[in-house]
Amino acid sequence: MTQAWPVPELQQVCDELLQATGASRTTVRLVEPSSGDASLAAESCQQGVVSMRTVVTPGIVAAPTYRYLLEEKKFLIQSDLSVDPIHPPRSLVQQLKVRAQMLAPVLVSGQMVATISVHQQDSPRQWSVADLAALADAVTQVEAWYHETPVPRDR
């Protein structure tokens, strides 16, 4: 089944997460079961923030940040990417100017089926308890959507 972009239910998750955190950008990526690739399914940006759809971000699934989500299966909270030892794709920092981020895997039966990101552009950021709660709520919403959506999800 091919999903149209953006996926309306996932777009709503991104919009609500952006509003709750006041971040620069939020995204949901769906993990392709056959290839392991993670394709952008929805994104919400503050005014003036460049969309990830307009910038080539090679190596997302090979990046240490993605590998962390896949292997550790837990949130990755990064307050300052310039000093964090787990590096995102170079294009995220150089072209998209992301300086802090929260990343979450969406797990179904122990397998990562999607990722959610919350980006802060231009400056480091200390993420609050409320920000983490908003991210956890978004994970719950994407898990629910996944269970309600027929497979396969090839895009």
Backbone bond lengths (Angstrom), bond angles and torsions (degrees), N, CA, C in turn:
res aa  C-N    CA-C-N  psi(-1)  N-CA   C-N-CA  omega(-1)  CA-C   N-CA-C  phi
1 M - - - 1.451 - - 1.517 109.09 -
2 T 1.283 117.66 127.21 1.452 121.98 178.86 1.517 109.46 -91.07
3 Q 1.338 116.12 130.41 1.458 121.71 179.12 1.525 108.92 -94.30
4 A 1.330 115.70 134.03 1.464 119.96 174.08 1.531 107.97 -73.28
5 W 1.338 116.53 151.22 1.463 120.10 176.99 1.502 108.65 -105.43
6 P 1.303 119.86 136.52 1.453 124.28 -12.08 1.526 111.19 -77.72
7 V 1.309 115.78 157.46 1.461 121.28 174.75 1.530 106.01 -74.04
8 P 1.343 118.89 117.78 1.469 120.99 -171.36 1.531 114.75 -52.51
9 E 1.314 118.34 -45.71 1.464 120.41 -179.26 1.531 111.61 -64.91
10 L 1.313 116.61 -36.71 1.455 120.53 179.50 1.527 111.12 -76.16
11 Q 1.324 116.14 -31.16 1.464 119.69 174.42 1.522 110.23 -62.23
12 Q 1.313 116.50 -40.35 1.461 120.41 178.27 1.533 110.56 -62.93
13 V 1.325 116.64 -40.62 1.466 120.36 176.97 1.528 109.69 -59.61
14 C 1.324 117.00 -46.43 1.474 121.12 179.80 1.527 111.08 -61.73
15 D 1.321 116.58 -45.47 1.470 120.66 -179.42 1.528 111.13 -60.50
16 E 1.328 116.61 -46.01 1.469 120.94 -179.24 1.528 111.24 -66.21
17 L 1.331 117.06 -39.10 1.461 121.06 179.39 1.530 110.84 -67.25
18 L 1.319 116.73 -39.77 1.472 120.48 177.03 1.525 110.32 -61.34
19 Q 1.306 115.96 -45.40 1.468 120.43 179.94 1.525 110.87 -64.65
20 A 1.318 117.62 -43.41 1.470 121.32 -176.77 1.525 112.40 -66.32
21 T 1.335 117.25 -35.05 1.466 120.57 -175.61 1.526 113.46 -97.65
22 G 1.335 117.49 -22.49 1.453 119.87 -174.71 1.515 112.61 66.72
23 A 1.332 116.54 21.60 1.466 122.06 -179.49 1.536 110.07 -73.69
24 S 1.310 115.57 -178.78 1.465 121.30 179.44 1.526 112.26 -83.90
25 R 1.346 116.45 -37.87 1.464 121.29 -174.57 1.521 108.75 -154.02
26 T 1.331 115.91 146.46 1.457 121.91 170.42 1.520 108.01 -130.96
27 T 1.319 116.35 148.41 1.465 120.04 178.91 1.521 110.79 -142.11
28 V 1.325 114.52 155.58 1.466 122.23 166.58 1.518 105.99 -125.55
29 R 1.318 115.45 127.67 1.472 122.01 175.27 1.518 107.89 -115.83
30 L 1.325 115.70 136.42 1.465 121.37 175.85 1.515 108.89 -96.77
31 V 1.318 115.90 134.02 1.455 121.35 179.24 1.519 108.00 -86.33
32 E 1.324 116.26 124.57 1.458 122.27 178.85 1.523 108.83 -74.04
33 P 1.327 118.23 120.89 1.471 120.32 -176.42 1.526 113.57 -59.25
34 S 1.313 117.88 -38.04 1.468 120.24 -174.81 1.525 112.88 -77.50
35 S 1.328 117.92 -37.47 1.461 120.41 -174.02 1.520 113.82 -107.37
36 G 1.341 117.51 -20.75 1.457 120.41 -174.77 1.517 112.65 81.59
37 D 1.327 117.40 -1.30 1.463 120.92 178.35 1.524 109.22 -67.19
38 A 1.325 116.50 156.14 1.464 121.22 -179.31 1.525 108.24 -120.91
39 S 1.327 116.30 106.19 1.462 120.00 -176.22 1.522 111.04 -99.81
40 L 1.319 114.95 141.39 1.454 122.42 -178.14 1.527 109.48 -65.79
41 A 1.337 116.37 120.12 1.464 121.86 -179.31 1.518 112.16 -105.24
42 A 1.343 116.78 -24.86 1.461 121.52 179.01 1.523 108.39 -163.25
43 E 1.336 114.41 153.52 1.462 120.69 -179.54 1.516 108.37 -155.88
44 S 1.316 115.86 143.52 1.454 121.53 174.31 1.524 107.59 -132.86
45 C 1.338 116.69 133.73 1.461 121.39 -176.93 1.527 110.85 -130.78
46 Q 1.325 114.92 146.36 1.459 119.78 170.60 1.530 108.14 -68.20
47 Q 1.311 116.56 158.22 1.461 120.95 178.55 1.528 109.51 -57.88
48 G 1.324 116.21 133.96 1.452 122.24 179.47 1.518 114.77 87.13
49 V 1.319 118.50 -4.93 1.465 122.17 178.84 1.527 108.53 -92.16
50 V 1.317 116.54 130.47 1.458 122.62 -177.58 1.525 110.18 -69.49
51 S 1.314 115.84 135.91 1.461 121.68 177.16 1.522 110.47 -73.30
52 M 1.320 115.63 143.14 1.462 120.02 175.19 1.523 111.15 -65.67
53 R 1.320 117.45 -20.78 1.470 120.40 178.94 1.527 111.84 -69.92
54 T 1.334 117.59 -17.82 1.463 120.44 -177.98 1.523 112.47 -98.33
55 V 1.329 117.57 -5.63 1.461 121.55 -178.32 1.526 108.31 -121.72
56 V 1.309 115.85 130.56 1.459 120.05 176.94 1.524 107.88 -72.93
57 T 1.327 115.59 123.21 1.467 120.66 178.94 1.523 108.98 -119.50
58 P 1.335 115.90 76.96 1.470 118.70 -178.10 1.524 111.04 -67.60
59 G 1.298 114.79 152.12 1.448 119.93 172.23 1.515 115.95 79.33
60 I 1.337 118.04 19.06 1.466 119.84 -179.77 1.528 110.07 -54.99
61 V 1.330 117.87 -50.99 1.471 119.61 -174.81 1.527 112.69 -75.63
62 A 1.312 117.70 -14.70 1.466 120.25 177.06 1.531 111.53 -93.22
63 A 1.317 117.13 -10.97 1.464 121.15 -176.79 1.526 111.13 -66.70
64 P 1.324 117.02 145.87 1.467 120.40 177.03 1.532 113.21 -55.90
65 T 1.321 117.79 -32.64 1.467 119.95 179.50 1.531 110.73 -65.37
66 Y 1.317 116.99 -44.29 1.469 121.03 178.95 1.525 110.29 -67.14
67 R 1.322 116.11 -42.43 1.467 120.60 179.41 1.538 109.95 -60.81
68 Y 1.334 116.64 -37.89 1.458 120.78 177.49 1.531 110.06 -59.40
69 L 1.326 117.17 -48.71 1.466 120.49 179.53 1.522 110.75 -59.50
70 L 1.309 116.30 -44.83 1.463 122.12 -177.40 1.532 111.68 -64.34
71 E 1.315 116.61 -41.97 1.462 120.87 -175.04 1.528 113.29 -87.32
72 E 1.320 117.55 -42.63 1.465 120.94 -176.09 1.527 112.54 -85.44
73 K 1.346 116.19 -26.68 1.468 122.04 178.77 1.532 112.23 57.38
74 K 1.328 115.70 41.17 1.460 120.80 176.59 1.520 109.41 -147.85
75 F 1.337 115.64 167.17 1.463 121.58 -179.17 1.526 110.53 -58.02
76 L 1.338 114.98 147.50 1.453 122.34 171.12 1.528 106.11 -119.77
77 I 1.324 116.26 113.86 1.460 122.27 -177.45 1.521 107.54 -109.79
78 Q 1.332 116.38 118.44 1.458 121.61 -176.91 1.525 109.04 -125.30
79 S 1.338 115.76 113.12 1.460 121.36 -177.08 1.521 112.89 -85.86
80 D 1.327 117.06 -24.71 1.461 120.87 -178.90 1.530 108.49 -150.14
81 L 1.312 116.37 101.52 1.469 120.94 -176.60 1.521 112.97 -65.48
82 S 1.325 118.04 -20.60 1.465 119.39 -178.94 1.526 112.12 -71.39
83 V 1.341 117.81 -18.31 1.463 120.09 -179.90 1.522 113.09 -122.30
84 D 1.317 118.27 -5.95 1.455 120.80 -177.98 1.529 109.45 -73.17
85 P 1.337 118.21 134.65 1.467 120.48 -178.00 1.534 114.16 -73.79
86 I 1.325 117.88 -15.49 1.468 120.32 178.76 1.528 107.11 -97.65
87 H 1.320 116.25 107.65 1.459 121.70 -169.92 1.530 113.18 -88.09
88 P 1.341 116.06 135.59 1.464 120.77 172.85 1.530 109.28 -81.23
89 P 1.331 117.18 174.08 1.463 118.68 173.52 1.535 109.87 -57.38
90 R 1.304 116.76 141.16 1.469 122.56 -178.07 1.530 112.15 -55.28
91 S 1.332 116.61 -39.25 1.473 119.96 -178.09 1.527 112.09 -63.28
92 L 1.318 116.93 -28.54 1.464 120.64 179.57 1.530 110.40 -62.91
93 V 1.313 116.16 -40.53 1.458 121.13 -179.50 1.527 111.21 -83.58
94 Q 1.325 117.07 -47.25 1.462 120.29 -173.53 1.522 113.26 -74.12
95 Q 1.307 118.27 -45.95 1.461 120.72 -175.99 1.525 113.33 -93.01
96 L 1.335 116.62 -38.41 1.460 119.91 -176.35 1.525 112.67 -95.86
97 K 1.333 116.85 -4.73 1.471 122.86 173.98 1.522 114.22 60.52
98 V 1.347 117.69 27.90 1.454 121.09 178.76 1.536 108.13 -72.76
99 R 1.327 115.85 131.32 1.467 121.23 -178.66 1.532 112.75 -117.08
100 A 1.341 115.95 -18.76 1.462 120.80 177.24 1.517 107.20 -149.81
101 Q 1.336 116.49 152.01 1.455 118.68 179.45 1.522 111.45 -158.04
102 M 1.329 113.66 155.10 1.458 122.29 168.98 1.517 105.55 -119.42
103 L 1.317 116.50 132.37 1.451 122.14 179.01 1.519 109.10 -125.64
104 A 1.328 116.01 143.60 1.462 120.06 178.77 1.515 110.20 -138.79
105 P 1.329 115.97 136.60 1.456 118.90 171.04 1.528 109.09 -83.56
106 V 1.315 116.23 146.81 1.465 121.45 171.18 1.522 104.93 -106.66
107 L 1.323 115.70 119.44 1.454 121.61 -173.31 1.517 111.08 -111.23
108 V 1.321 115.76 137.78 1.460 122.64 172.45 1.518 105.91 -132.37
109 S 1.315 116.51 122.36 1.471 122.34 -176.89 1.525 111.51 52.60
110 G 1.338 116.65 37.50 1.451 121.89 177.43 1.516 115.53 80.48
111 Q 1.326 117.30 -1.94 1.468 121.49 -179.92 1.526 110.20 -105.38
112 M 1.336 116.34 139.69 1.460 120.47 177.46 1.521 109.19 -76.22
113 V 1.332 116.71 117.91 1.457 121.94 -178.67 1.525 112.11 -108.09
114 A 1.341 116.46 -15.08 1.459 120.91 -179.88 1.527 108.14 -161.50
115 T 1.325 114.73 164.77 1.460 120.97 172.35 1.520 108.35 -130.48
116 I 1.321 115.19 150.95 1.460 121.47 175.12 1.518 107.11 -123.47
117 S 1.325 115.76 136.20 1.464 119.58 177.32 1.519 110.31 -126.78
118 V 1.319 114.22 147.59 1.464 123.33 174.24 1.517 105.17 -128.50
119 H 1.327 117.12 117.31 1.464 121.74 -175.69 1.524 111.80 -110.39
120 Q 1.318 115.65 140.73 1.459 122.06 169.67 1.517 106.77 -113.08
121 Q 1.300 115.71 121.68 1.455 121.85 -177.57 1.526 110.28 -92.00
122 D 1.321 116.91 148.46 1.462 126.21 168.19 1.530 117.21 75.43
123 S 1.328 120.06 -19.61 1.464 119.37 179.33 1.529 110.52 -154.15
124 P 1.337 115.92 151.74 1.465 118.93 174.21 1.530 109.98 -59.89
125 R 1.329 116.18 164.27 1.458 120.13 -179.45 1.523 109.57 -152.98
126 Q 1.295 115.59 135.41 1.454 121.65 171.41 1.521 106.82 -88.38
127 W 1.309 117.41 115.74 1.455 121.80 -177.80 1.525 109.02 -77.91
128 S 1.316 116.57 137.16 1.463 122.04 -176.22 1.528 111.60 -90.45
129 V 1.313 115.35 169.06 1.464 121.40 174.61 1.532 109.28 -60.12
130 A 1.322 117.41 -38.85 1.470 120.90 178.22 1.533 111.09 -64.94
131 D 1.331 117.50 -37.76 1.466 121.10 176.90 1.532 110.38 -62.40
132 L 1.330 116.22 -44.64 1.468 120.77 179.19 1.524 111.10 -64.43
133 A 1.318 116.91 -38.41 1.467 120.42 178.67 1.527 110.28 -66.12
134 A 1.327 117.47 -39.01 1.465 120.96 178.03 1.529 110.46 -64.29
135 L 1.330 116.97 -39.32 1.462 120.90 177.62 1.528 110.31 -65.71
136 A 1.320 117.16 -43.19 1.466 120.64 178.44 1.527 110.73 -61.87
137 D 1.318 117.63 -39.45 1.464 121.70 177.44 1.529 110.48 -63.79
138 A 1.333 116.46 -41.20 1.470 120.45 178.43 1.525 110.62 -62.44
139 V 1.330 117.57 -40.15 1.468 121.14 177.42 1.525 109.83 -59.76
140 T 1.317 116.74 -45.58 1.466 121.33 179.13 1.528 111.17 -59.80
141 Q 1.319 116.97 -41.42 1.470 120.85 179.45 1.525 111.83 -65.91
142 V 1.333 117.45 -41.57 1.467 120.37 179.97 1.530 109.99 -69.53
143 E 1.317 118.08 -38.29 1.467 120.40 175.09 1.527 110.47 -58.72
144 A 1.324 116.92 -45.48 1.470 121.15 179.31 1.518 110.55 -61.82
145 W 1.337 117.25 -43.38 1.469 121.05 178.81 1.523 109.73 -60.78
146 Y 1.325 116.43 -44.48 1.465 121.04 -178.38 1.528 110.83 -58.48
147 H 1.315 116.41 -43.34 1.469 120.40 -179.46 1.526 112.27 -67.08
148 E 1.323 117.45 -26.80 1.467 122.03 -178.25 1.520 113.26 -89.94
149 T 1.329 118.01 -10.90 1.458 122.63 -173.55 1.523 110.48 -101.14
150 P 1.326 118.13 130.81 1.475 120.22 179.28 1.526 111.54 -64.15
151 V 1.313 115.90 148.94 1.451 121.88 174.81 1.529 108.39 -103.04
152 P 1.313 121.85 160.56 1.460 127.00 4.30 1.525 111.82 -80.64
153 R 1.329 115.37 164.94 1.455 121.13 -177.43 1.536 111.81 -109.72
154 D 1.281 118.68 27.14 1.474 120.19 179.12 1.499 109.57 -59.58
155 R 1.334 115.35 134.29 1.460 120.98 -176.46 1.487 107.41 -103.92
